[in-house]
Amino acid sequence: MIQQKSPIFPHSLRQIGGTVVLAIAYYEMAEISRHLASTPQDVTPVWPPDGIAAGAVLLFGNWIGYGVLLGSFLANFWAFQDPTNFLSLVISTLPVLGIAIGTTLGTMLGGFLLRKTSSLHYPLERVSDVFKFLILTGMVGPSINATVGVACLALSGKVPWTAYGTVWFTWWISNVSGIFIVTPILLSWGQFIQKKQHPIWQWLSLSSTSEDCENLSDIRHSRANSHRLRFWFSVVEPVILIGLVIFIGKVAFGKGYHLEYMLIPMLIWSAFRLGQPGATLLTFIVAAIAVIATVNGKGGFVTEDLNQSLIQLQSFIGVITLTILVLTATITERTQAQTKLRLAFAELARTNETLEARVQQRTEELNEKNTALKQTLQTLKQTQLQMLHSEKMSALGQMVAGVAHEINNPVSFIDGNLIYLSEYIQGLLRALEAYQQQYPNPPIALHAELDKLELDFLKEDVTKILQSMQIGTERISTIVLSLRNFSRLDEAGLKAVDIHQGIDSTLVIFQHRLQSTADRPQIQLIKEYGQLPLIECDAGSLNQVFMNLLSNAIDALEESNQGRSFQDISANLNTIWIQTRQIDTSQVMIMISDNGIGIPEEIRSKLFDPFFTTKPVGKGTGLGLFMSYQIVTDKHGGNLWCESTLGEGTKFVIEIPVKARGLVK
């Protein structure tokens, strides 16, 4: 097993080292700045250490803020200490600690606001992020630093409250100038080193930014001038730029000629040729030359008041810093846009080369999608038909169940009371017979009334009436039970049922159509039931299938009777056969056939299509057989087909499994 090498220094040790290095750098830069330009109140208008602190926090994170705190404390401790005695030393340390805390809070606030509002990790890559950096990190953060620092000096008596505003502004603008000058150098060079895409000598040859070398690709491909151009881009051009900047700076600030504006073209040149790292470095050189010259009373920014001189100087520095950062960010955005545009053109060229193949591929894909869409539309149409038929049959089932329920209550009441009524009438008749035996000679008027009632016939007929009523109520109860079995509303989903019971319930519903009429005798019904096990199925939907097939059989027989006499039909009775048998242990078969006129072959192939019907308008929707097929095949995993011979009859065969396989609900 290969073990990964652990870092030489642990993470915590590296953090401690970074904190110490930042504190030393902050303190040393503070001492240099304080010697270069310091007011009588020991507040310098030039404060680059704040730029170092802001850059370090943005590069490494908030943990390095401890270095800012330590560095600020050391820088201000040696400036404001009172070594008279130990107590005075401790008291003088308190405002120094407050200044250090304010510096740390302002620096971390600037970094926090920039990270929250900038979408990129590197904040100088886009123009909008440059402005966020200058405003949030360069201006908002130092306001906390200046407010806390000047307040601590005022509370300790080192700065009078009357000078609070002037000192605050000097403190704030010094921090702003330090961030404007130093922080961009740290960020741009940190970004450059982090990417590690080129060695240092290659960086000098970048034409626009340190992130894009593609602008020189054509030049570098030229064999004749490759060495000369490489030497030019790597050595001569940066040296010329730095030399021109130093020369113009000496002339403008050292000789008293107002040529400061001549530095701006040099900085713009560096922005285009050396990228953001080189431009920020030259900006720092220009600022350093200007600051040193102004502090020594040279240059166009010198006035009688040193603070006013430095404020004018910082305005100049702020303008060139803003110009260079915005310009380099604009160049970066333009270069990225050009790169994307070139990639887009290259992709377009490749696309054009394979356009025909892609068109062919797209055409095939469209054809496949068109086929899939047709299948989807067909499926959707069938689903809609199923929903329509299911809703219709559900409504029919609810109506049948409701009617059965409403009839069942009064019939049960009548049937239950017929028993007591029969007993009461029989008791009255027996009482009347006993009365006649005890009084064989009633009065003439009573005798006449009894003769008029015909008691013998009454006793015989009342018994027949009660028996007839009893048979009628039993018949109604049977019909109600059949209706309830047909609707099956009390049975949800799969249930093991007796198929024969469902067929018989359906036949009860069609009893009125099977009976004889004036035009034909009774339709003969032949049931040949085999021994079937209980079938696991959706009983309600299967009863709908039986109803559709029996209804079609009766319709076919009635159609075959047209033009035939009663005697002719009697000689060859209309017959419906219902046969059931078990095919094997896993399947059963139900056959419903008739001796009607049969179905032609061209019609048989369309029987199970939706909306196909041969019945007159208003007598058929064309959904019965379609939905029956869906119920048997899709819902129960079975099979339904038709066999027919013209002039002999038609047979529908249903095969369904004993145990449901993947019932679709």
Secondary structure, DSSP 8 states (H G I E B T S, - for coil): -------SS-HHHHHHHHHHHHHHHHHHHHHHHHHHS--TTS--S--THHHHHHHHHHHH-GGGHHHHHHHHHHHHHHHH--TTSHHHHHHHHHHHHHHHHHHHHHHHHHHHHHHHH-SSSSTTSSHHHHHHIIIIIIIIHHHHHHHHHHHHHHHTTSS-GGGHHHHHHHHHHHHHHHHHHHHHHHHHHHHHHHH--S-HHHHTT-SSBTTB-GGGHHHHT-TTTHHHHHHIIIIIHHHHHHHHHHHHHIIIIIS----GGGHHHHHHHHHHHTHHHHHHHHHHHHHHHHHHHHHTT-STT--SSHHHHHHHHHHHHHHHHHHHHHHHHHHHHHHHHHHHHHHHHHHHHHHHHTHHHHHHHHHHHHHHHHHHHHHHHHHHHHHHHHHHHHHHHHHHHHHHHHHHHHHHHHHHHHHHHHHHHHHHHHHHHHHHHHHHHH-SS--HHHHHHHHHHTHHHHHHHHHHHHHHHHHHHHHHHHHHHHHHHHH-TT--S-EEE-HHHHHHHHHHHTHHHHS--SSS---EEEEE------EEE-HHHHHHHHHHHHHHHHHHHHHHTTT--HHHHHHT--EEEEEEEE-SSSEEEEEEEE-SS---HHHHTTTTSTT---S-TTT--S-HHHHHHIIIIIITS-EEEEEEETTTEEEEEEEEESS-SS---
